[in-house]
Amino acid sequence: MVKNQIIKLGVSSNVKRKMIEFMNIGELARATGLSTDTLRFYEKSGLIERPDRSANGYRRYTTEHAERVNLVKTAKALGFSLAEVRGVLPKLDHGTLTRGEIESRLTAKLVDIERQMQHLQALKDHLLATAKTLTCEASDPISVVL
């Protein structure tokens, strides 16, 4: 028996769980905290499914759209790029994304963040060392260009 597990990614959703049949783009923007331009970009980029349109041409988003937007938003908050998110969506949609794959991606992101932190620490150390070499008065002109 295959058991699907729901993974909580740690960002709360403003999407109400009551039955909302359809939302226009402004309502979806308010529910997710994103701009309408961002939502249109996500749609054009294939991060969210194109919604049906009403007779007057307005997009008709569902709670599933809001949940997908919040998934993308959460992944971005965890440091994943939109390309990285887009890469896992097909497996997620088909129910073939495994815990092992998620762990692997999380571990790789942690390694990447650690590398960035080391780089930033080295940059900080260099800046501090440079600041210590300044021996003149604060108001004195400097003849050396950094």
Beta strands, then each sheet from edge to edge (+ up, - down):
strand 1: 52-53
strand 2: 59-60
sheet 1: 1+ 2-
end
